[in-house]
């Protein structure tokens, strides 16, 4: 990628960028009590649709716009190296599998929208068949010029992600009556309990209704009867006290019985990566034998 494709930020632009993002994050934390992956992804997706010339990727004092990422898509790897990102750093660039138009923002709250520009999007079940039933969960899959081509030097991972010529996002979504897609969970986080699928995000949203909760993560752990038991790991806010019984009671008010946690673990902190991502896989490993005798 040529140097002309990379913008150098002035000190004023950098200051403005940092200020705006600090304000945005503070607002989200006040409004939602936390900032999670889905909220951030939604902000990025909306920005890419409405503001193609705005900064899409920023590293140090250099940046790329969405339009530049689009036109330089075949050379993004080199661009990232130019920006100083090392070989094993993890970087995600959002593909436009779905787009929610501005006029639908209020009538389709929480929706990811419909297929993006030049994209085909559908939901697939566990055997790769299209899911068309309203409210039935399926993996969000996309096909088109925005979809990835491969994982570099990882043919098996590529083959798994591109089954049938469709890019499998790893996100689970549902269709509404107008065929709009809403993301309900990550495929790897979906809990299979008693023959039913439970969205961890749905249970977490209910637990966050309790303003005493700082953070929570819902996971599935091994259970002899249910295969996986819905389990909530909860961190109370500083100075607050919450009990397992209170969390279960709250969930019973808002959720179907099979979605209510079988166990609630109260702890001081959740395991996270250096960038703040909650490590559910670590918690599944830590608590895997907690209900083995149940």
N, C-alpha and C positions, 0 to 999 in steps of 0.2 A: 504494500500500500504506500502510495506517495505521501510526502509530508503535507501536501496540499489538502489531503483528505482528513487531516487531524488538526483541530483548532487548539490553539494555545489560549488558556484563560488569562485575562488580565487580573490584577489584584482586586479591582473593583468587582469584576464578574464573579470571581471566586468568593468574595465577601457576600455578594448578593445571593449566590447559590447556597452557601452555608446557612445564611439567615433564613431564607425561604424554607429550606428543608428542616431546620430546627423548629420553625413555627408549625410546619405541617405535622411533624412527629409529636410535638407537644399537644397539638389539637387532637390527634388520633388517640394519644394516651389518655387524655381527659375524657374523650367521648366514648372510647371502647374499653378503658381500663388496661389496655395492652395494645401492642402492635404485633400482629401476626403475619405470617407469610401471605395469606390470602388477601389481606388488606393492602399490603405493599404491592402484590402482583396486580391488584385491581387498579391502583394508582398508576402503575407503569403502563398497563394496557390502555387505559383511557388517554394517557398522555401521548402514546404512540399514534393513536387514531386522530386526535384533535390537533396535536402540535408536532408534526413531523420534523420541524426544524429546531426543536428544543433538544437539549442535551439528553442523550440516552444512556451513555456510559461515561463515567468520569473516573480518572485515576491520576493522582498527583495533581499536576497543573495542566493536564491535557484532557480533551473530551472529544466524543463523537456524537453526532445527532442521529436521530432515528433514520432520517433520509440517507445519511452517509452509510449507516449500517446496512440499509436496504440495497443501495447501489454497489456496495463493496462486499456483499455477502460471501462471495467466494474467497475473499482474502481477509476475512475477519480475524483468523488465527494470527496472521502476520501483524495485523493492526494491534492486537492485544500485546504481542511481543514488543512492538514499537512503543506501546504505552508503558512498558516496564513490568508487565505481569509475567510471572515466572511459569515454567512448564507445568507445575503441579498445582498452581492456584486454581480454585474453582470459580468459574464465571458462567452465569446463565444469561442468555439473551432470549427474550420472550417472543415466541412465534405467534402470529395472529390467527390462531385456530378459531377464535370467536371474537366478535366485536359487538358491544352494546351501543347502539346509536344514542346520541344526545337526547332525542325526543322520547326515548324509552326509559331514560334514567329514573324517572319518578314512578312510572307505572310498572317497572320490572325491577324493583329494588332487590339487590342480592343476586341478580342474574348476570351471567357472563355473556349473554347475547346469543347471536346466531353465527353461522359460518362467516369468517372474515373475507376480505377481498381476495378473489382468485383461489379461495380455499374450499375444499369439501370437508365437512365435519359430521361425524356421527358418533353414536354411542355403541359399544360392543359388549356382549356378555362374555363369560369365561371361555367360551369356545370360539369366539370370533364372529358370532352372528350379530347383525344389527339389532339394537334395542329401540323399539318404536313406541312402546307402551308408556303412557303418561305416568310419571312418578316412579318408574322402575329404574334402579341404578345401573349404570354401565360405564365402562371406561371411555373417556373422551379421546377420539382418534381423529387425525387430520391428514389430508392429502393435498398437495399443491406446492407452489414454488417457495413458500415460506417454511415448509417442513424441512427438518434436518435430513442430510444425506446419509451420514454414518457417524459412528463413534470411532475416532482415530485409533487405528491398530487394535480394535476390539471387535472382530467379526461376529463373535457369538452374541455379544451385547447388542450389536447392530441388528442382527437377524431377529432377535427377540423383540426389539423395539419397532421393527418395520415389517412385522408379520402381515402378509397379504397386501403389501404395498402401502399400508397405512401406518403413520407414525402414532405410536401408543404413548400418550402423555403421562400415564401413571396417575391421572386425576379421575376421580369418579364423579359423574354428573347425572342429573335427571332432567327429563323434558317436561315442560309445562304444556298447557292446552294449546299454546300458540307456537310450539316447537322451539321455544327459547330454552337454553341450557343453563342450569345452575350447578356450580361445583359444590359437592357435599363432603368430599374427603379425598385423601390420597389413598390409592389402591392398597399400598403396603400397610396403611394404618387402619383399614376397614376391619371391624371385628365380626367374626363369624361365631355366633352363639346360638345354640339350640335350633339350628337350621335357618336362622335369620341373620341378615346383615345389619350391622349398627354403625352409623356414621359417628366417629369420635368427635367431629366438629359439632354435631348437633347436641351431643351431651355436654360438651364444653360450654357452648353458648348458654345452656340452661344454668350451669354452675356459676357462670359469670354474672347471673342475675343477682347473686348475693354480693353486695358491695364490700363485704369483708374479705373477699378473695383477691389476692394479688395475682396469682397464676394458677393454672391447672392444666393437666394433660391427662387425657383418657386413653387407656391402652387395653389390649386384650391379653390375659394371662391364662396359662394352662388350667383346665378344669376337667375333672373326670366325667361329669355329667353334661356340661354345656359346651365342651370342647375348648371354648374360650369364654372367660368370664369378664364382663365389662367392669373395669377397675379405674377409679379416678384417683389421681395423685394431686393433692391440693396444697398450695402454699398460702396461708392467710397473710393479710397485710400486717405490717409491724404494729404491735400493740393489740391486735384483734385475736379472738379465740373462736374457733369453729369446730363442731363435732361431726363425726361420721354420720350420726343419726340425722342431723340437720341437713346435710347434703343429700342424703338418700330421700328424706321427706320432700325436699325441694324438687328433686328429680321426679318423684312420683306424681307431683302436681302437674307437671308439664310433659311427661314422656310416657310412651307405651310401656307396660310392665317389663318387656324383654330388653328395653333400653336402659332401665334403671341400673346403676352400678351395684354389683354384688359386694363390692368392697371399696372403701374409701381410705386412702392413706394420707395422713396429715404429715407434712414435712416442712423443712425450713427453706429448701431450694430445689429447683429442678436441674438435672444435668443438661449442660448446653455446650455448644461449640464455641470457639473464641469469638465468632461473629454473632452469638446470641441465639442460634437456632436450637430449639428444644430437641434433645436426643431421646426420642421415644424408644428406639431400639435398645438403648442402654437400660432404660427402665423395664422393658420387657424381659431383659436378661436378669436384672437385679431381683425382680419379683416373680420370676417364672415358677418358683416352687411354693409361693405363698399359700396357694389354695390346693396344693396337691393332695392333701388329706381330706378335702371337703367332699 
